[in-house]
């Protein structure tokens, strides 16, 4: 069996999450904020 692991998750999530946090002066990044990115990452995933 061969498994192909998508490595786009970190490359897509963290730059935008960091920039968004800075833009709104957020002092905390919650699980909900990270979960909100999920549909966007899935849209770009090759699988």
mmCIF entry with sequence, helices, sheets and N, C-alpha, C, O atoms, coordinates in Angstrom:
data_MODEL
# 
_entry.id   MODEL 
# 
_entity.id                         1 
_entity.type                       polymer 
_entity.pdbx_number_of_molecules   1 
# 
_entity_poly.entity_id                      1 
_entity_poly.type                           'polypeptide(L)' 
_entity_poly.nstd_linkage                   no 
_entity_poly.nstd_monomer                   no 
_entity_poly.pdbx_seq_one_letter_code       
;(UNK)(UNK)(UNK)(UNK)(UNK)(UNK)(UNK)(UNK)(UNK)(UNK)(UNK)(UNK)(UNK)(UNK)(UNK)(UNK)
(UNK)(UNK)(UNK)(UNK)(UNK)(UNK)(UNK)(UNK)(UNK)(UNK)(UNK)(UNK)(UNK)(UNK)(UNK)(UNK)
(UNK)(UNK)(UNK)(UNK)(UNK)(UNK)(UNK)(UNK)(UNK)(UNK)(UNK)(UNK)(UNK)(UNK)(UNK)
;
_entity_poly.pdbx_seq_one_letter_code_can   XXXXXXXXXXXXXXXXXXXXXXXXXXXXXXXXXXXXXXXXXXXXXXX 
_entity_poly.pdbx_strand_id                 A 
# 
loop_
_entity_poly_seq.entity_id 
_entity_poly_seq.num 
_entity_poly_seq.mon_id 
_entity_poly_seq.hetero 
1 1  UNK n 
1 2  UNK n 
1 3  UNK n 
1 4  UNK n 
1 5  UNK n 
1 6  UNK n 
1 7  UNK n 
1 8  UNK n 
1 9  UNK n 
1 10 UNK n 
1 11 UNK n 
1 12 UNK n 
1 13 UNK n 
1 14 UNK n 
1 15 UNK n 
1 16 UNK n 
1 17 UNK n 
1 18 UNK n 
1 19 UNK n 
1 20 UNK n 
1 21 UNK n 
1 22 UNK n 
1 23 UNK n 
1 24 UNK n 
1 25 UNK n 
1 26 UNK n 
1 27 UNK n 
1 28 UNK n 
1 29 UNK n 
1 30 UNK n 
1 31 UNK n 
1 32 UNK n 
1 33 UNK n 
1 34 UNK n 
1 35 UNK n 
1 36 UNK n 
1 37 UNK n 
1 38 UNK n 
1 39 UNK n 
1 40 UNK n 
1 41 UNK n 
1 42 UNK n 
1 43 UNK n 
1 44 UNK n 
1 45 UNK n 
1 46 UNK n 
1 47 UNK n 
# 
_struct_asym.id          A 
_struct_asym.entity_id   1 
# 
loop_
_struct_conf.conf_type_id 
_struct_conf.id 
_struct_conf.pdbx_PDB_helix_id 
_struct_conf.beg_label_comp_id 
_struct_conf.beg_label_asym_id 
_struct_conf.beg_label_seq_id 
_struct_conf.pdbx_beg_PDB_ins_code 
_struct_conf.end_label_comp_id 
_struct_conf.end_label_asym_id 
_struct_conf.end_label_seq_id 
_struct_conf.pdbx_end_PDB_ins_code 
_struct_conf.beg_auth_comp_id 
_struct_conf.beg_auth_asym_id 
_struct_conf.beg_auth_seq_id 
_struct_conf.end_auth_comp_id 
_struct_conf.end_auth_asym_id 
_struct_conf.end_auth_seq_id 
_struct_conf.pdbx_PDB_helix_class 
_struct_conf.details 
_struct_conf.pdbx_PDB_helix_length 
HELX_P HELX_P1 AA1 UNK A 8  ? UNK A 23 ? UNK A 8  UNK A 23 1 ? 16 
HELX_P HELX_P2 AA2 UNK A 31 ? UNK A 36 ? UNK A 31 UNK A 36 1 ? 6  
HELX_P HELX_P3 AA3 UNK A 38 ? UNK A 44 ? UNK A 38 UNK A 44 1 ? 7  
# 
_struct_conf_type.id          HELX_P 
_struct_conf_type.criteria    ? 
_struct_conf_type.reference   ? 
# 
loop_
_atom_site.group_PDB 
_atom_site.id 
_atom_site.type_symbol 
_atom_site.label_atom_id 
_atom_site.label_alt_id 
_atom_site.label_comp_id 
_atom_site.label_asym_id 
_atom_site.label_entity_id 
_atom_site.label_seq_id 
_atom_site.pdbx_PDB_ins_code 
_atom_site.Cartn_x 
_atom_site.Cartn_y 
_atom_site.Cartn_z 
_atom_site.occupancy 
_atom_site.B_iso_or_equiv 
_atom_site.pdbx_formal_charge 
_atom_site.auth_seq_id 
_atom_site.auth_comp_id 
_atom_site.auth_asym_id 
_atom_site.auth_atom_id 
_atom_site.pdbx_PDB_model_num 
ATOM 1   N N  . UNK A 1 1  ? 0.829   -1.172 0.000  1.00 0.00 ? 1  UNK A N  1 
ATOM 2   C CA . UNK A 1 1  ? 0.000   0.000  0.000  1.00 0.00 ? 1  UNK A CA 1 
ATOM 3   C C  . UNK A 1 1  ? 0.876   1.239  0.000  1.00 0.00 ? 1  UNK A C  1 
ATOM 4   O O  . UNK A 1 1  ? 1.952   1.268  0.597  1.00 0.00 ? 1  UNK A O  1 
ATOM 5   N N  . UNK A 1 2  ? 0.398   2.233  -0.669 1.00 0.00 ? 2  UNK A N  1 
ATOM 6   C CA . UNK A 1 2  ? 1.076   3.524  -0.699 1.00 0.00 ? 2  UNK A CA 1 
ATOM 7   C C  . UNK A 1 2  ? 0.121   4.587  -0.207 1.00 0.00 ? 2  UNK A C  1 
ATOM 8   O O  . UNK A 1 2  ? -1.023  4.665  -0.656 1.00 0.00 ? 2  UNK A O  1 
ATOM 9   N N  . UNK A 1 3  ? 0.584   5.396  0.707  1.00 0.00 ? 3  UNK A N  1 
ATOM 10  C CA . UNK A 1 3  ? -0.222  6.495  1.221  1.00 0.00 ? 3  UNK A CA 1 
ATOM 11  C C  . UNK A 1 3  ? 0.433   7.811  0.820  1.00 0.00 ? 3  UNK A C  1 
ATOM 12  O O  . UNK A 1 3  ? 1.622   8.028  1.054  1.00 0.00 ? 3  UNK A O  1 
ATOM 13  N N  . UNK A 1 4  ? -0.352  8.670  0.222  1.00 0.00 ? 4  UNK A N  1 
ATOM 14  C CA . UNK A 1 4  ? 0.143   9.997  -0.112 1.00 0.00 ? 4  UNK A CA 1 
ATOM 15  C C  . UNK A 1 4  ? -0.400  10.969 0.927  1.00 0.00 ? 4  UNK A C  1 
ATOM 16  O O  . UNK A 1 4  ? -1.612  11.111 1.088  1.00 0.00 ? 4  UNK A O  1 
ATOM 17  N N  . UNK A 1 5  ? 0.496   11.625 1.616  1.00 0.00 ? 5  UNK A N  1 
ATOM 18  C CA . UNK A 1 5  ? 0.106   12.543 2.678  1.00 0.00 ? 5  UNK A CA 1 
ATOM 19  C C  . UNK A 1 5  ? 0.155   13.967 2.139  1.00 0.00 ? 5  UNK A C  1 
ATOM 20  O O  . UNK A 1 5  ? 1.178   14.408 1.617  1.00 0.00 ? 5  UNK A O  1 
ATOM 21  N N  . UNK A 1 6  ? -0.951  14.674 2.270  1.00 0.00 ? 6  UNK A N  1 
ATOM 22  C CA . UNK A 1 6  ? -0.992  16.065 1.833  1.00 0.00 ? 6  UNK A CA 1 
ATOM 23  C C  . UNK A 1 6  ? -0.232  16.948 2.810  1.00 0.00 ? 6  UNK A C  1 
ATOM 24  O O  . UNK A 1 6  ? -0.536  16.960 4.003  1.00 0.00 ? 6  UNK A O  1 
ATOM 25  N N  . UNK A 1 7  ? 0.730   17.671 2.324  1.00 0.00 ? 7  UNK A N  1 
ATOM 26  C CA . UNK A 1 7  ? 1.546   18.517 3.188  1.00 0.00 ? 7  UNK A CA 1 
ATOM 27  C C  . UNK A 1 7  ? 1.181   19.989 3.065  1.00 0.00 ? 7  UNK A C  1 
ATOM 28  O O  . UNK A 1 7  ? 1.914   20.852 3.549  1.00 0.00 ? 7  UNK A O  1 
ATOM 29  N N  . UNK A 1 8  ? 0.067   20.281 2.430  1.00 0.00 ? 8  UNK A N  1 
ATOM 30  C CA . UNK A 1 8  ? -0.318  21.672 2.215  1.00 0.00 ? 8  UNK A CA 1 
ATOM 31  C C  . UNK A 1 8  ? -0.938  22.303 3.454  1.00 0.00 ? 8  UNK A C  1 
ATOM 32  O O  . UNK A 1 8  ? -1.085  23.524 3.513  1.00 0.00 ? 8  UNK A O  1 
ATOM 33  N N  . UNK A 1 9  ? -1.300  21.499 4.438  1.00 0.00 ? 9  UNK A N  1 
ATOM 34  C CA . UNK A 1 9  ? -2.020  22.045 5.586  1.00 0.00 ? 9  UNK A CA 1 
ATOM 35  C C  . UNK A 1 9  ? -1.272  23.165 6.302  1.00 0.00 ? 9  UNK A C  1 
ATOM 36  O O  . UNK A 1 9  ? -1.822  24.253 6.469  1.00 0.00 ? 9  UNK A O  1 
ATOM 37  N N  . UNK A 1 10 ? -0.059  22.932 6.721  1.00 0.00 ? 10 UNK A N  1 
ATOM 38  C CA . UNK A 1 10 ? 0.692   23.958 7.446  1.00 0.00 ? 10 UNK A CA 1 
ATOM 39  C C  . UNK A 1 10 ? 1.052   25.133 6.556  1.00 0.00 ? 10 UNK A C  1 
ATOM 40  O O  . UNK A 1 10 ? 1.010   26.284 6.992  1.00 0.00 ? 10 UNK A O  1 
ATOM 41  N N  . UNK A 1 11 ? 1.403   24.849 5.316  1.00 0.00 ? 11 UNK A N  1 
ATOM 42  C CA . UNK A 1 11 ? 1.788   25.919 4.400  1.00 0.00 ? 11 UNK A CA 1 
ATOM 43  C C  . UNK A 1 11 ? 0.627   26.848 4.108  1.00 0.00 ? 11 UNK A C  1 
ATOM 44  O O  . UNK A 1 11 ? 0.839   28.029 3.835  1.00 0.00 ? 11 UNK A O  1 
ATOM 45  N N  . UNK A 1 12 ? -0.584  26.347 4.160  1.00 0.00 ? 12 UNK A N  1 
ATOM 46  C CA . UNK A 1 12 ? -1.750  27.173 3.867  1.00 0.00 ? 12 UNK A CA 1 
ATOM 47  C C  . UNK A 1 12 ? -2.352  27.819 5.109  1.00 0.00 ? 12 UNK A C  1 
ATOM 48  O O  . UNK A 1 12 ? -2.838  28.949 5.046  1.00 0.00 ? 12 UNK A O  1 
ATOM 49  N N  . UNK A 1 13 ? -2.327  27.126 6.216  1.00 0.00 ? 13 UNK A N  1 
ATOM 50  C CA . UNK A 1 13 ? -3.017  27.638 7.401  1.00 0.00 ? 13 UNK A CA 1 
ATOM 51  C C  . UNK A 1 13 ? -2.222  28.705 8.141  1.00 0.00 ? 13 UNK A C  1 
ATOM 52  O O  . UNK A 1 13 ? -2.740  29.796 8.381  1.00 0.00 ? 13 UNK A O  1 
ATOM 53  N N  . UNK A 1 14 ? -0.991  28.421 8.502  1.00 0.00 ? 14 UNK A N  1 
ATOM 54  C CA . UNK A 1 14 ? -0.297  29.280 9.454  1.00 0.00 ? 14 UNK A CA 1 
ATOM 55  C C  . UNK A 1 14 ? 0.051   30.679 8.948  1.00 0.00 ? 14 UNK A C  1 
ATOM 56  O O  . UNK A 1 14 ? -0.062  31.625 9.729  1.00 0.00 ? 14 UNK A O  1 
ATOM 57  N N  . UNK A 1 15 ? 0.465   30.873 7.700  1.00 0.00 ? 15 UNK A N  1 
ATOM 58  C CA . UNK A 1 15 ? 0.709   32.264 7.271  1.00 0.00 ? 15 UNK A CA 1 
ATOM 59  C C  . UNK A 1 15 ? -0.552  33.127 7.341  1.00 0.00 ? 15 UNK A C  1 
ATOM 60  O O  . UNK A 1 15 ? -0.501  34.257 7.826  1.00 0.00 ? 15 UNK A O  1 
ATOM 61  N N  . UNK A 1 16 ? -1.671  32.608 6.866  1.00 0.00 ? 16 UNK A N  1 
ATOM 62  C CA . UNK A 1 16 ? -2.922  33.369 6.908  1.00 0.00 ? 16 UNK A CA 1 
ATOM 63  C C  . UNK A 1 16 ? -3.440  33.554 8.316  1.00 0.00 ? 16 UNK A C  1 
ATOM 64  O O  . UNK A 1 16 ? -3.953  34.618 8.662  1.00 0.00 ? 16 UNK A O  1 
ATOM 65  N N  . UNK A 1 17 ? -3.308  32.527 9.121  1.00 0.00 ? 17 UNK A N  1 
ATOM 66  C CA . UNK A 1 17 ? -3.754  32.618 10.513 1.00 0.00 ? 17 UNK A CA 1 
ATOM 67  C C  . UNK A 1 17 ? -2.923  33.652 11.271 1.00 0.00 ? 17 UNK A C  1 
ATOM 68  O O  . UNK A 1 17 ? -3.459  34.442 12.049 1.00 0.00 ? 17 UNK A O  1 
ATOM 69  N N  . UNK A 1 18 ? -1.628  33.639 11.039 1.00 0.00 ? 18 UNK A N  1 
ATOM 70  C CA . UNK A 1 18 ? -0.762  34.616 11.689 1.00 0.00 ? 18 UNK A CA 1 
ATOM 71  C C  . UNK A 1 18 ? -1.055  36.036 11.235 1.00 0.00 ? 18 UNK A C  1 
ATOM 72  O O  . UNK A 1 18 ? -1.149  36.946 12.059 1.00 0.00 ? 18 UNK A O  1 
ATOM 73  N N  . UNK A 1 19 ? -1.200  36.232 9.930  1.00 0.00 ? 19 UNK A N  1 
ATOM 74  C CA . UNK A 1 19 ? -1.490  37.565 9.408  1.00 0.00 ? 19 UNK A CA 1 
ATOM 75  C C  . UNK A 1 19 ? -2.843  38.064 9.898  1.00 0.00 ? 19 UNK A C  1 
ATOM 76  O O  . UNK A 1 19 ? -2.981  39.224 10.286 1.00 0.00 ? 19 UNK A O  1 
ATOM 77  N N  . UNK A 1 20 ? -3.833  37.190 9.880  1.00 0.00 ? 20 UNK A N  1 
ATOM 78  C CA . UNK A 1 20 ? -5.152  37.576 10.377 1.00 0.00 ? 20 UNK A CA 1 
ATOM 79  C C  . UNK A 1 20 ? -5.126  37.938 11.852 1.00 0.00 ? 20 UNK A C  1 
ATOM 80  O O  . UNK A 1 20 ? -5.789  38.886 12.274 1.00 0.00 ? 20 UNK A O  1 
ATOM 81  N N  . UNK A 1 21 ? -4.373  37.195 12.629 1.00 0.00 ? 21 UNK A N  1 
ATOM 82  C CA . UNK A 1 21 ? -4.259  37.481 14.065 1.00 0.00 ? 21 UNK A CA 1 
ATOM 83  C C  . UNK A 1 21 ? -3.598  38.830 14.317 1.00 0.00 ? 21 UNK A C  1 
ATOM 84  O O  . UNK A 1 21 ? -4.006  39.582 15.203 1.00 0.00 ? 21 UNK A O  1 
ATOM 85  N N  . UNK A 1 22 ? -2.577  39.123 13.529 1.00 0.00 ? 22 UNK A N  1 
ATOM 86  C CA . UNK A 1 22 ? -1.901  40.416 13.663 1.00 0.00 ? 22 UNK A CA 1 
ATOM 87  C C  . UNK A 1 22 ? -2.822  41.547 13.216 1.00 0.00 ? 22 UNK A C  1 
ATOM 88  O O  . UNK A 1 22 ? -2.872  42.600 13.852 1.00 0.00 ? 22 UNK A O  1 
ATOM 89  N N  . UNK A 1 23 ? -3.550  41.328 12.125 1.00 0.00 ? 23 UNK A N  1 
ATOM 90  C CA . UNK A 1 23 ? -4.415  42.371 11.569 1.00 0.00 ? 23 UNK A CA 1 
ATOM 91  C C  . UNK A 1 23 ? -5.512  42.803 12.538 1.00 0.00 ? 23 UNK A C  1 
ATOM 92  O O  . UNK A 1 23 ? -5.901  43.971 12.558 1.00 0.00 ? 23 UNK A O  1 
ATOM 93  N N  . UNK A 1 24 ? -6.010  41.866 13.339 1.00 0.00 ? 24 UNK A N  1 
ATOM 94  C CA . UNK A 1 24 ? -7.094  42.200 14.273 1.00 0.00 ? 24 UNK A CA 1 
ATOM 95  C C  . UNK A 1 24 ? -6.601  42.316 15.712 1.00 0.00 ? 24 UNK A C  1 
ATOM 96  O O  . UNK A 1 24 ? -7.401  42.396 16.644 1.00 0.00 ? 24 UNK A O  1 
ATOM 97  N N  . UNK A 1 25 ? -5.277  42.324 15.890 1.00 0.00 ? 25 UNK A N  1 
ATOM 98  C CA . UNK A 1 25 ? -4.665  42.445 17.222 1.00 0.00 ? 25 UNK A CA 1 
ATOM 99  C C  . UNK A 1 25 ? -5.144  41.370 18.189 1.00 0.00 ? 25 UNK A C  1 
ATOM 100 O O  . UNK A 1 25 ? -5.389  41.645 19.364 1.00 0.00 ? 25 UNK A O  1 
ATOM 101 N N  . UNK A 1 26 ? -5.276  40.153 17.689 1.00 0.00 ? 26 UNK A N  1 
ATOM 102 C CA . UNK A 1 26 ? -5.706  39.038 18.526 1.00 0.00 ? 26 UNK A CA 1 
ATOM 103 C C  . UNK A 1 26 ? -4.576  38.637 19.465 1.00 0.00 ? 26 UNK A C  1 
ATOM 104 O O  . UNK A 1 26 ? -3.423  38.528 19.048 1.00 0.00 ? 26 UNK A O  1 
ATOM 105 N N  . UNK A 1 27 ? -4.902  38.422 20.703 1.00 0.00 ? 27 UNK A N  1 
ATOM 106 C CA . UNK A 1 27 ? -3.911  37.980 21.679 1.00 0.00 ? 27 UNK A CA 1 
ATOM 107 C C  . UNK A 1 27 ? -3.961  36.467 21.881 1.00 0.00 ? 27 UNK A C  1 
ATOM 108 O O  . UNK A 1 27 ? -3.126  35.897 22.584 1.00 0.00 ? 27 UNK A O  1 
ATOM 109 N N  . UNK A 1 28 ? -4.942  35.830 21.261 1.00 0.00 ? 28 UNK A N  1 
ATOM 110 C CA . UNK A 1 28 ? -5.147  34.402 21.439 1.00 0.00 ? 28 UNK A CA 1 
ATOM 111 C C  . UNK A 1 28 ? -5.635  33.797 20.130 1.00 0.00 ? 28 UNK A C  1 
ATOM 112 O O  . UNK A 1 28 ? -6.479  34.377 19.446 1.00 0.00 ? 28 UNK A O  1 
ATOM 113 N N  . UNK A 1 29 ? -5.108  32.641 19.790 1.00 0.00 ? 29 UNK A N  1 
ATOM 114 C CA . UNK A 1 29 ? -5.594  31.880 18.639 1.00 0.00 ? 29 UNK A CA 1 
ATOM 115 C C  . UNK A 1 29 ? -6.302  30.654 19.197 1.00 0.00 ? 29 UNK A C  1 
ATOM 116 O O  . UNK A 1 29 ? -5.682  29.807 19.840 1.00 0.00 ? 29 UNK A O  1 
ATOM 117 N N  . UNK A 1 30 ? -7.591  30.567 18.950 1.00 0.00 ? 30 UNK A N  1 
ATOM 118 C CA . UNK A 1 30 ? -8.393  29.487 19.515 1.00 0.00 ? 30 UNK A CA 1 
ATOM 119 C C  . UNK A 1 30 ? -8.515  28.318 18.544 1.00 0.00 ? 30 UNK A C  1 
ATOM 120 O O  . UNK A 1 30 ? -8.201  28.440 17.360 1.00 0.00 ? 30 UNK A O  1 
ATOM 121 N N  . UNK A 1 31 ? -8.971  27.195 19.062 1.00 0.00 ? 31 UNK A N  1 
ATOM 122 C CA . UNK A 1 31 ? -9.237  26.035 18.216 1.00 0.00 ? 31 UNK A CA 1 
ATOM 123 C C  . UNK A 1 31 ? -10.288 26.365 17.164 1.00 0.00 ? 31 UNK A C  1 
ATOM 124 O O  . UNK A 1 31 ? -10.230 25.862 16.042 1.00 0.00 ? 31 UNK A O  1 
ATOM 125 N N  . UNK A 1 32 ? -11.240 27.203 17.523 1.00 0.00 ? 32 UNK A N  1 
ATOM 126 C CA . UNK A 1 32 ? -12.285 27.582 16.574 1.00 0.00 ? 32 UNK A CA 1 
ATOM 127 C C  . UNK A 1 32 ? -11.711 28.370 15.401 1.00 0.00 ? 32 UNK A C  1 
ATOM 128 O O  . UNK A 1 32 ? -12.163 28.207 14.268 1.00 0.00 ? 32 UNK A O  1 
ATOM 129 N N  . UNK A 1 33 ? -10.728 29.214 15.660 1.00 0.00 ? 33 UNK A N  1 
ATOM 130 C CA . UNK A 1 33 ? -10.082 29.966 14.582 1.00 0.00 ? 33 UNK A CA 1 
ATOM 131 C C  . UNK A 1 33 ? -9.372  29.023 13.621 1.00 0.00 ? 33 UNK A C  1 
ATOM 132 O O  . UNK A 1 33 ? -9.462  29.177 12.403 1.00 0.00 ? 33 UNK A O  1 
ATOM 133 N N  . UNK A 1 34 ? -8.675  28.056 14.175 1.00 0.00 ? 34 UNK A N  1 
ATOM 134 C CA . UNK A 1 34 ? -7.968  27.091 13.334 1.00 0.00 ? 34 UNK A CA 1 
ATOM 135 C C  . UNK A 1 34 ? -8.967  26.239 12.563 1.00 0.00 ? 34 UNK A C  1 
ATOM 136 O O  . UNK A 1 34 ? -8.757  25.955 11.383 1.00 0.00 ? 34 UNK A O  1 
ATOM 137 N N  . UNK A 1 35 ? -10.041 25.832 13.207 1.00 0.00 ? 35 UNK A N  1 
ATOM 138 C CA . UNK A 1 35 ? -11.062 25.014 12.547 1.00 0.00 ? 35 UNK A CA 1 
ATOM 139 C C  . UNK A 1 35 ? -11.757 25.771 11.424 1.00 0.00 ? 35 UNK A C  1 
ATOM 140 O O  . UNK A 1 35 ? -12.215 25.155 10.461 1.00 0.00 ? 35 UNK A O  1 
ATOM 141 N N  . UNK A 1 36 ? -11.844 27.073 11.527 1.00 0.00 ? 36 UNK A N  1 
ATOM 142 C CA . UNK A 1 36 ? -12.486 27.873 10.480 1.00 0.00 ? 36 UNK A CA 1 
ATOM 143 C C  . UNK A 1 36 ? -11.707 27.796 9.169  1.00 0.00 ? 36 UNK A C  1 
ATOM 144 O O  . UNK A 1 36 ? -12.287 27.995 8.101  1.00 0.00 ? 36 UNK A O  1 
ATOM 145 N N  . UNK A 1 37 ? -10.420 27.515 9.227  1.00 0.00 ? 37 UNK A N  1 
ATOM 146 C CA . UNK A 1 37 ? -9.603  27.392 8.021  1.00 0.00 ? 37 UNK A CA 1 
ATOM 147 C C  . UNK A 1 37 ? -9.798  26.059 7.318  1.00 0.00 ? 37 UNK A C  1 
ATOM 148 O O  . UNK A 1 37 ? -9.431  25.922 6.151  1.00 0.00 ? 37 UNK A O  1 
ATOM 149 N N  . UNK A 1 38 ? -10.357 25.092 7.989  1.00 0.00 ? 38 UNK A N  1 
ATOM 150 C CA . UNK A 1 38 ? -10.449 23.740 7.435  1.00 0.00 ? 38 UNK A CA 1 
ATOM 151 C C  . UNK A 1 38 ? -11.092 23.681 6.052  1.00 0.00 ? 38 UNK A C  1 
ATOM 152 O O  . UNK A 1 38 ? -10.530 23.048 5.158  1.00 0.00 ? 38 UNK A O  1 
ATOM 153 N N  . UNK A 1 39 ? -12.250 24.314 5.838  1.00 0.00 ? 39 UNK A N  1 
ATOM 154 C CA . UNK A 1 39 ? -12.845 24.246 4.492  1.00 0.00 ? 39 UNK A CA 1 
ATOM 155 C C  . UNK A 1 39 ? -11.944 24.850 3.413  1.00 0.00 ? 39 UNK A C  1 
ATOM 156 O O  . UNK A 1 39 ? -11.944 24.384 2.273  1.00 0.00 ? 39 UNK A O  1 
ATOM 157 N N  . UNK A 1 40 ? -11.188 25.872 3.763  1.00 0.00 ? 40 UNK A N  1 
ATOM 158 C CA . UNK A 1 40 ? -10.289 26.485 2.789  1.00 0.00 ? 40 UNK A CA 1 
ATOM 159 C C  . UNK A 1 40 ? -9.148  25.548 2.428  1.00 0.00 ? 40 UNK A C  1 
ATOM 160 O O  . UNK A 1 40 ? -8.784  25.428 1.258  1.00 0.00 ? 40 UNK A O  1 
ATOM 161 N N  . UNK A 1 41 ? -8.589  24.890 3.423  1.00 0.00 ? 41 UNK A N  1 
ATOM 162 C CA . UNK A 1 41 ? -7.494  23.952 3.174  1.00 0.00 ? 41 UNK A CA 1 
ATOM 163 C C  . UNK A 1 41 ? -7.998  22.766 2.357  1.00 0.00 ? 41 UNK A C  1 
ATOM 164 O O  . UNK A 1 41 ? -7.322  22.318 1.431  1.00 0.00 ? 41 UNK A O  1 
ATOM 165 N N  . UNK A 1 42 ? -9.165  22.264 2.690  1.00 0.00 ? 42 UNK A N  1 
ATOM 166 C CA . UNK A 1 42 ? -9.722  21.135 1.950  1.00 0.00 ? 42 UNK A CA 1 
ATOM 167 C C  . UNK A 1 42 ? -9.972  21.486 0.489  1.00 0.00 ? 42 UNK A C  1 
ATOM 168 O O  . UNK A 1 42 ? -9.851  20.626 -0.383 1.00 0.00 ? 42 UNK A O  1 
ATOM 169 N N  . UNK A 1 43 ? -10.314 22.726 0.218  1.00 0.00 ? 43 UNK A N  1 
ATOM 170 C CA . UNK A 1 43 ? -10.564 23.146 -1.163 1.00 0.00 ? 43 UNK A CA 1 
ATOM 171 C C  . UNK A 1 43 ? -9.294  23.077 -2.010 1.00 0.00 ? 43 UNK A C  1 
ATOM 172 O O  . UNK A 1 43 ? -9.370  22.882 -3.223 1.00 0.00 ? 43 UNK A O  1 
ATOM 173 N N  . UNK A 1 44 ? -8.125  23.235 -1.379 1.00 0.00 ? 44 UNK A N  1 
ATOM 174 C CA . UNK A 1 44 ? -6.862  23.213 -2.107 1.00 0.00 ? 44 UNK A CA 1 
ATOM 175 C C  . UNK A 1 44 ? -6.148  21.865 -2.027 1.00 0.00 ? 44 UNK A C  1 
ATOM 176 O O  . UNK A 1 44 ? -5.127  21.668 -2.687 1.00 0.00 ? 44 UNK A O  1 
ATOM 177 N N  . UNK A 1 45 ? -6.669  20.943 -1.232 1.00 0.00 ? 45 UNK A N  1 
ATOM 178 C CA . UNK A 1 45 ? -6.027  19.638 -1.061 1.00 0.00 ? 45 UNK A CA 1 
ATOM 179 C C  . UNK A 1 45 ? -6.121  18.836 -2.358 1.00 0.00 ? 45 UNK A C  1 
ATOM 180 O O  . UNK A 1 45 ? -7.154  18.856 -3.026 1.00 0.00 ? 45 UNK A O  1 
ATOM 181 N N  . UNK A 1 46 ? -5.049  18.132 -2.714 1.00 0.00 ? 46 UNK A N  1 
ATOM 182 C CA . UNK A 1 46 ? -5.047  17.382 -3.968 1.00 0.00 ? 46 UNK A CA 1 
ATOM 183 C C  . UNK A 1 46 ? -5.897  16.115 -3.945 1.00 0.00 ? 46 UNK A C  1 
ATOM 184 O O  . UNK A 1 46 ? -6.186  15.554 -5.002 1.00 0.00 ? 46 UNK A O  1 
ATOM 185 N N  . UNK A 1 47 ? -6.296  15.659 -2.781 1.00 0.00 ? 47 UNK A N  1 
ATOM 186 C CA . UNK A 1 47 ? -7.037  14.391 -2.695 1.00 0.00 ? 47 UNK A CA 1 
ATOM 187 C C  . UNK A 1 47 ? -8.500  14.574 -2.995 1.00 0.00 ? 47 UNK A C  1 
ATOM 188 O O  . UNK A 1 47 ? -9.262  13.608 -2.965 1.00 0.00 ? 47 UNK A O  1 
# 
